[in-house]
Each structure stands twice: as C-alpha cells, then as structure tokens.
Amino acid sequence: MLFGTQAETAAPRRTRLQLLRGGAGRAEDGPRPTVTDLYHAHRLGLVRLAVLLVDDLQNAEDVVQESFTSLYQRHGENLDDLDNALAYLRTTVVNNARSVLRRRQTVRAYVPPHEPDAASAEDHAIHNDEHRRVLAALQKLTSRQREVLVLRYWSDLSEAQIAEALNLSRGAVKSTASRALDALEKKLEQAR
C-alpha cells in the first residue's frame, strides 16, 4: 500500500525554507522559523529595501535592526503566534523608514536662530582703549561739564530734565554741553 497512502493524498506541506522565503500558509507539523532564521535569511533583502526608502546605508541597517528587535520583543524567538513574520518585518521596515524620513525632514527644516558674530579680541581691545581714553578725557573736564555730558549721553536725559536735575536754566545746560563737547574733542585729539 505504498501508492495511495494517506500521506500522498494529503495537501503538500510547506517546508521551513518556503516559510523563510515568505511562502504563505503554515506547516502544521513542521517547525516554524525563528527570529534568528528570519534574520539570516532576509536581513540583506530588508536592508536593500530600507536603502531604497531612506537612501542611506547606515540608517537602512539601523531601520532593519530596529525592526528585528521589535519583532523579537513582541513575539520572542519562536514565532508560533505569527502567521507571516516576513510580511510583518517588511511592514515594520517601511514604518521605521518613514520615521527616519520624518526626523530627517524635521532636522532639515530647523533653522537655528542667528547669532551675531562675536567681536574679535582685537576689536574688544580697541574698544577698551577708546573707552579708557574717553573716560580719561572726561575726567579732565570741569565737574559741571562732566555732569551735563554724563546726564545727556549716558543717562539720555533731555535738556529740560538735566536743567531740573542740576538746578540750571535750559540755556545754561545748552551752552555747558556745547563747551564740554568742544573741550572733550580737544582733549581726545591731544591724547592721540
């Protein structure tokens, strides 16, 4: 009774290799592929797929690795409760690639705020030198001239406010400011 046995009339069983190639259906009696089996059989093909999606080998390898990690975390090494693990992996690779592309788009769209160039050490030294010369020349003015210039140009007060603060007339503030600026200019020219 070798011909016509029950084994011959039953539907052909899918082999482990067919399952690894992504063949549909489940071999009831045969062993299911493990995550390790799928990794060895399909990693390179999935990396090629991911490279086409993200256009970068390093990111593609990361996408595939994350997909296998996700599969392992969700189903464990043995995939007894998953009918088509390869389809699951392909879907996961596509979704992870989309995430990479979204992150890349966000990074490219980000424009850092403009920061003005910092003054060079030379500019800083020149500024400090000029500042010292102005302060030295300011100290050589009379106290009234110095007060009027400081209130006008440092404190940014109007002539009326200066007149009130120093108990002077507006005309006295104007003439004192004019004479103080002339004297300051002469003292700065002498310092050069």
KOLZAVO-14570 format. One record per residue: x, y, z of N, C-alpha, C, CB in turn. Coordinates in steps of 0.05 Angstrom, whole numbers, padded with zeros to 5 digits, always signed. Last residue first. Glycine has a CB too. Layout:
BEGIN
XYZXYZXYZXYZ
...
***
This chain:
BEGIN
+00918+02228+00427+00927+02211+00405+00955+02215+00399+00911+02215+00380
+00907+02267+00464+00914+02240+00474+00924+02222+00452+00890+02227+00488
+00890+02310+00434+00916+02312+00447+00926+02284+00457+00915+02331+00471
+00839+02292+00420+00859+02296+00399+00887+02297+00411+00853+02321+00383
+00815+02293+00470+00818+02267+00456+00839+02269+00434+00791+02257+00445
+00814+02348+00480+00830+02330+00498+00835+02303+00485+00815+02327+00525
+00780+02365+00440+00808+02375+00441+00825+02356+00457+00809+02403+00451
+00732+02340+00456+00743+02334+00430+00773+02342+00429+00728+02348+00407
+00723+02365+00505+00727+02336+00504+00741+02328+00478+00701+02321+00507
+00713+02418+00488+00736+02412+00506+00743+02382+00505+00730+02421+00535
+00665+02409+00459+00689+02421+00446+00714+02414+00462+00686+02451+00443
+00632+02390+00500+00638+02373+00476+00663+02383+00462+00614+02372+00457
+00630+02434+00534+00641+02409+00544+00649+02391+00520+00621+02395+00562
+00604+02474+00503+00632+02478+00511+00645+02452+00520+00633+02500+00533
+00554+02447+00499+00569+02454+00475+00598+02458+00482+00557+02479+00462
+00538+02442+00553+00542+02418+00537+00558+02424+00512+00514+02407+00529
+00534+02497+00566+00554+02480+00581+00559+02454+00565+00543+02473+00609
+00493+02513+00533+00519+02524+00529+00541+02507+00543+00520+02553+00540
+00450+02481+00553+00458+02480+00525+00487+02491+00521+00439+02497+00508
+00448+02496+00607+00453+02468+00600+00463+02466+00571+00427+02450+00604
+00434+02549+00601+00460+02543+00614+00467+02514+00608+00458+02547+00645
+00383+02543+00579+00405+02557+00564+00432+02550+00575+00400+02587+00564
+00354+02521+00621+00359+02505+00596+00381+02517+00580+00333+02503+00580
+00387+02534+00685+00368+02541+00663+00374+02523+00639+00369+02571+00656
+00393+02486+00739+00404+02505+00720+00382+02513+00700+00429+02494+00704
+00392+02441+00773+00382+02467+00782+00395+02489+00765+00387+02471+00812
+00402+02391+00755+00425+02407+00763+00418+02435+00773+00445+02410+00740
+00351+02373+00742+00368+02357+00760+00391+02373+00771+00378+02333+00745
+00331+02412+00707+00318+02408+00732+00336+02393+00752+00292+02392+00728
+00368+02406+00665+00365+02432+00678+00352+02429+00705+00349+02452+00661
+00356+02353+00650+00383+02360+00661+00381+02386+00677+00404+02362+00638
+00304+02360+00631+00309+02343+00654+00336+02348+00667+00307+02313+00645
+00314+02395+00588+00296+02403+00610+00301+02386+00635+00267+02402+00601
+00346+02363+00555+00357+02387+00566+00340+02397+00590+00358+02409+00545
+00336+02293+00573+00332+02316+00556+00344+02341+00570+00301+02321+00551
+00381+02239+00584+00361+02257+00593+00359+02280+00574+00368+02267+00622
+00416+02194+00580+00398+02200+00558+00375+02218+00568+00387+02174+00546
+00458+02179+00611+00431+02175+00622+00409+02182+00603+00428+02191+00647
+00498+02192+00574+00498+02166+00588+00470+02159+00598+00518+02165+00611
+00487+02242+00553+00494+02220+00535+00495+02192+00548+00521+02225+00522
+00468+02275+00595+00457+02277+00568+00462+02252+00552+00469+02301+00554
+00497+02263+00641+00467+02261+00642+00455+02261+00614+00456+02285+00658
+00549+02270+00621+00540+02244+00631+00510+02241+00631+00552+02239+00659
+00548+02325+00608+00552+02305+00587+00543+02277+00596+00582+02304+00580
+00537+02348+00659+00519+02353+00637+00523+02332+00615+00524+02381+00624
+00582+02330+00689+00555+02323+00697+00536+02327+00674+00546+02341+00720
+00625+02355+00660+00623+02326+00662+00595+02317+00670+00643+02315+00684
+00614+02408+00670+00614+02398+00643+00611+02368+00642+00640+02406+00628
+00619+02410+00727+00593+02417+00715+00592+02406+00686+00589+02448+00715
+00673+02396+00733+00652+02378+00744+00625+02384+00732+00651+02381+00775
+00712+02402+00673+00702+02412+00699+00679+02394+00708+00692+02442+00696
+00752+02347+00648+00733+02369+00645+00725+02379+00672+00708+02359+00630
+00783+02303+00657+00797+02328+00656+00778+02352+00652+00817+02327+00633
+00749+02260+00653+00758+02267+00680+00772+02294+00680+00776+02245+00691
+00745+02255+00598+00722+02264+00613+00730+02273+00641+00701+02241+00614
+00794+02232+00586+00789+02259+00577+00765+02271+00592+00783+02260+00546
+00786+02181+00609+00808+02199+00619+00803+02228+00611+00835+02189+00607
+00743+02163+00579+00740+02167+00608+00761+02185+00619+00740+02140+00622
+00767+02161+00528+00744+02179+00532+00741+02184+00562+00719+02166+00520
+00807+02122+00538+00815+02150+00530+00792+02169+00535+00824+02150+00501
+00776+02077+00550+00794+02088+00571+00802+02117+00564+00819+02071+00573
+00751+02070+00500+00735+02075+00524+00752+02088+00546+00722+02049+00534
+00795+02058+00469+00780+02082+00463+00763+02090+00488+00761+02078+00439
+00808+02008+00493+00827+02030+00493+00813+02057+00488+00849+02025+00471
+00762+01978+00484+00770+01984+00512+00790+02007+00513+00783+01959+00525
+00764+01976+00428+00741+01988+00442+00749+01996+00470+00717+01969+00442
+00811+01948+00421+00809+01975+00411+00787+01990+00425+00805+01975+00381
+00797+01899+00446+00819+01914+00457+00818+01943+00447+00846+01902+00448
+00755+01883+00412+00750+01887+00441+00772+01904+00453+00748+01860+00455
+00782+01877+00364+00760+01897+00366+00755+01903+00396+00735+01887+00353
+00816+01834+00380+00827+01860+00372+00806+01882+00374+00838+01858+00343
+00780+01794+00390+00796+01804+00412+00808+01831+00406+00818+01783+00420
+00719+01808+00354+00745+01795+00357+00760+01807+00381+00762+01798+00331
+00652+01798+00373+00674+01816+00367+00701+01801+00371+00672+01841+00384
+00614+01747+00343+00626+01758+00367+00649+01776+00358+00636+01736+00387
+00560+01754+00299+00588+01747+00303+00599+01761+00328+00605+01754+00278
+00495+01738+00324+00514+01756+00312+00543+01748+00318+00509+01785+00321
+00459+01682+00308+00475+01694+00329+00495+01713+00316+00489+01672+00347
+00396+01663+00289+00420+01676+00281+00434+01688+00305+00415+01698+00260
+00371+01598+00308+00370+01628+00309+00397+01640+00303+00359+01637+00336
+00372+01545+00259+00379+01556+00286+00378+01587+00285+00407+01547+00293
+00320+01516+00230+00339+01537+00224+00347+01549+00251+00328+01559+00204
+00295+01455+00210+00303+01471+00232+00324+01491+00224+00313+01454+00256
+00289+01423+00166+00272+01446+00167+00280+01465+00190+00243+01438+00171
+00323+01380+00177+00330+01398+00154+00313+01424+00155+00325+01384+00128
+00296+01356+00219+00323+01367+00223+00330+01387+00201+00344+01345+00224
+00249+01340+00193+00248+01359+00216+00275+01372+00220+00238+01345+00241
+00269+01304+00157+00256+01327+00147+00254+01349+00169+00228+01320+00137
+00289+01265+00192+00307+01279+00174+00295+01304+00164+00315+01260+00151
+00241+01247+00215+00261+01260+00232+00281+01276+00215+00277+01239+00248
+00217+01226+00169+00204+01248+00183+00224+01263+00201+00181+01238+00200
+00253+01185+00157+00249+01207+00138+00236+01231+00151+00233+01197+00114
+00246+01152+00201+00273+01164+00196+00270+01188+00177+00292+01143+00183
+00193+01137+00194+00201+01153+00218+00228+01166+00214+00202+01134+00242
+00197+01108+00147+00181+01133+00147+00189+01150+00171+00151+01126+00147
+00227+01065+00167+00239+01083+00147+00224+01109+00145+00240+01069+00119
+00188+01042+00200+00212+01053+00212+00227+01072+00193+00231+01031+00221
+00152+01025+00160+00144+01044+00180+00168+01058+00194+00126+01031+00201
+00184+00988+00132+00173+01012+00118+00165+01033+00138+00148+01003+00101
+00195+00951+00172+00217+00966+00159+00207+00991+00145+00231+00947+00138
+00143+00933+00183+00158+00947+00204+00181+00963+00192+00169+00927+00225
+00132+00907+00135+00115+00930+00144+00130+00946+00165+00089+00920+00155
+00171+00867+00137+00171+00887+00115+00155+00912+00123+00159+00874+00089
+00155+00839+00183+00181+00852+00182+00182+00874+00160+00203+00832+00177
+00105+00819+00166+00107+00836+00190+00133+00852+00189+00105+00819+00216
+00123+00786+00126+00106+00809+00119+00106+00829+00142+00077+00799+00113
+00151+00749+00157+00166+00765+00137+00149+00789+00129+00172+00748+00112
+00113+00724+00188+00133+00741+00201+00147+00759+00181+00153+00724+00216
+00054+00706+00186+00072+00714+00165+00092+00734+00176+00056+00726+00141
+00032+00688+00237+00029+00673+00212+00049+00680+00191+00001+00676+00202
+00053+00680+00302+00053+00699+00279+00052+00683+00253+00079+00716+00280
+00060+00646+00344+00034+00660+00342+00033+00680+00319+00029+00674+00368
+00111+00626+00339+00089+00607+00337+00062+00622+00334+00087+00590+00362
+00166+00641+00333+00144+00657+00322+00119+00640+00319+00152+00669+00296
+00214+00646+00382+00197+00628+00367+00172+00643+00359+00189+00602+00384
+00233+00692+00408+00249+00679+00388+00232+00660+00370+00271+00662+00402
+00181+00743+00414+00201+00725+00424+00216+00711+00402+00188+00704+00443
+00145+00783+00399+00137+00754+00395+00157+00734+00406+00133+00748+00366
+00165+00834+00413+00136+00829+00413+00129+00799+00413+00124+00842+00388
+00220+00830+00410+00208+00839+00435+00178+00833+00436+00211+00869+00438
+00226+00813+00357+00235+00796+00379+00221+00804+00405+00265+00797+00382
+00206+00857+00329+00194+00831+00325+00201+00813+00349+00204+00818+00299
+00242+00896+00346+00214+00899+00352+00200+00872+00350+00201+00920+00333
+00289+00876+00324+00287+00879+00353+00258+00881+00361+00303+00904+00362
+00277+00881+00270+00281+00854+00282+00279+00855+00312+00309+00843+00273
+00274+00937+00268+00251+00920+00260+00253+00892+00272+00248+00919+00229
+00325+00953+00281+00302+00961+00299+00278+00944+00293+00295+00990+00295
+00352+00933+00237+00358+00923+00263+00336+00929+00283+00385+00935+00273
+00329+00965+00196+00325+00936+00196+00331+00924+00224+00344+00922+00175
+00348+01015+00212+00319+01010+00209+00314+00980+00210+00309+01022+00182
+00403+01009+00210+00391+01014+00235+00361+01008+00234+00395+01043+00244
+00409+01002+00155+00417+00980+00173+00404+00984+00200+00447+00978+00175
+00393+01053+00139+00378+01029+00130+00384+01005+00148+00385+01022+00101
+00432+01086+00160+00405+01088+00171+00388+01064+00163+00391+01114+00161
+00475+01067+00127+00476+01065+00157+00448+01067+00169+00494+01088+00168
+00457+01078+00074+00462+01050+00084+00462+01048+00114+00489+01040+00073
+00406+01115+00050+00429+01117+00067+00434+01089+00079+00426+01139+00089
+00354+01120+00030+00376+01129+00014+00402+01133+00031+00369+01155+00001
+00306+01101+00050+00319+01123+00065+00344+01133+00051+00326+01113+00093
+00289+01063+00011+00270+01082+00024+00283+01105+00037+00254+01067+00044
+00332+01035-00006+00316+01048-00026+00297+01068-00014+00301+01027-00042
+00347+01015+00043+00365+01033+00029+00350+01048+00008+00389+01019+00017
+00305+00979+00054+00308+01003+00070+00326+01024+00057+00319+00996+00098
+00317+00939+00016+00291+00953+00016+00293+00980+00031+00269+00936+00028
+00367+00923+00035+00364+00934+00008+00338+00950+00005+00365+00912-00014
+00351+00902+00084+00369+00926+00083+00368+00939+00056+00398+00917+00090
+00321+00859+00067+00307+00881+00081+00324+00906+00082+00300+00872+00109
+00361+00828+00044+00339+00838+00028+00324+00861+00040+00320+00815+00022
+00392+00818+00091+00403+00833+00068+00382+00844+00050+00423+00816+00052
+00356+00788+00124+00367+00814+00132+00377+00830+00109+00390+00809+00152
+00336+00738+00112+00323+00761+00100+00336+00788+00107+00295+00762+00107
+00363+00695+00137+00352+00691+00110+00344+00717+00097+00328+00673+00111
+00378+00713+00188+00398+00702+00169+00388+00701+00141+00408+00675+00179
+00327+00727+00207+00348+00747+00206+00370+00737+00186+00361+00751+00233
+00298+00680+00207+00290+00702+00190+00312+00722+00186+00265+00715+00202
+00328+00652+00247+00326+00642+00220+00318+00664+00200+00306+00619+00218
+00318+00686+00291+00346+00682+00281+00346+00671+00253+00361+00663+00300
+00264+00678+00297+00274+00705+00290+00302+00703+00279+00273+00724+00315
+00248+00615+00266+00253+00632+00289+00262+00660+00279+00274+00620+00308
+00197+00580+00231+00222+00594+00231+00224+00612+00256+00226+00611+00206
+00167+00520+00258+00165+00548+00248+00192+00561+00248+00144+00564+00266
+00171+00452+00237+00179+00474+00255+00176+00501+00242+00208+00469+00264
+00111+00418+00215+00139+00427+00212+00146+00449+00231+00145+00436+00183
+00057+00410+00220+00075+00392+00234+00104+00402+00234+00073+00365+00223
+00034+00453+00191+00023+00445+00217+00043+00429+00233-00003+00430+00214
+00057+00505+00160+00062+00477+00161+00055+00467+00189+00092+00469+00153
+00016+00555+00135+00031+00545+00158+00034+00514+00156+00017+00552+00184
+00018+00608+00087+00008+00583+00098+00026+00574+00121+00007+00562+00076
+00064+00634+00040+00041+00636+00057+00033+00609+00067+00018+00650+00043
+00134+00645+00039+00111+00630+00029+00088+00631+00049+00119+00601+00024
+00181+00669+00052+00157+00685+00053+00132+00671+00043+00161+00711+00038
+00224+00639+00057+00222+00654+00032+00197+00671+00032+00223+00636+00008
+00213+00612+00103+00233+00632+00104+00233+00650+00079+00261+00620+00107
+00175+00576+00084+00167+00596+00103+00187+00619+00105+00163+00583+00131
+00208+00546+00052+00186+00561+00039+00176+00583+00058+00163+00542+00031
+00241+00523+00091+00253+00541+00071+00231+00557+00058+00268+00524+00050
+00206+00488+00116+00217+00511+00132+00229+00532+00112+00238+00502+00152
+00153+00472+00071+00178+00467+00085+00187+00492+00099+00200+00457+00065
+00086+00454+00072+00106+00475+00066+00131+00469+00083+00095+00504+00073
+00059+00394+00046+00068+00410+00068+00088+00431+00060+00080+00392+00090
+00004+00383+00003+00033+00384+00006+00040+00403+00029+00047+00393-00020
-00052+00348+00030-00041+00372+00017-00011+00373+00022-00055+00398+00027
-00053+00275+00022-00056+00300+00038-00044+00324+00022-00042+00297+00066
-00040+00232-00008-00064+00246-00016-00068+00272+00000-00088+00228-00012
+00006+00212+00017+00007+00221-00011-00017+00237-00019+00010+00197-00030
-00011+00196+00066+00009+00217+00064+00011+00228+00036+00037+00206+00073
-00045+00154+00056-00057+00179+00065-00037+00202+00063-00066+00175+00094
-00026+00122-00005-00028+00124+00025-00039+00151+00032+00000+00120+00037
-00020+00110-00057-00047+00116-00048-00048+00117-00018-00066+00096-00058
+00028+00061-00053+00015+00080-00071-00012+00087-00059+00013+00070-00100
+00038+00025-00014+00056+00048-00016+00043+00069-00033+00083+00041-00027
+00016-00023+00000+00000+00000+00000+00017+00025+00000-00018+00000+00023
***
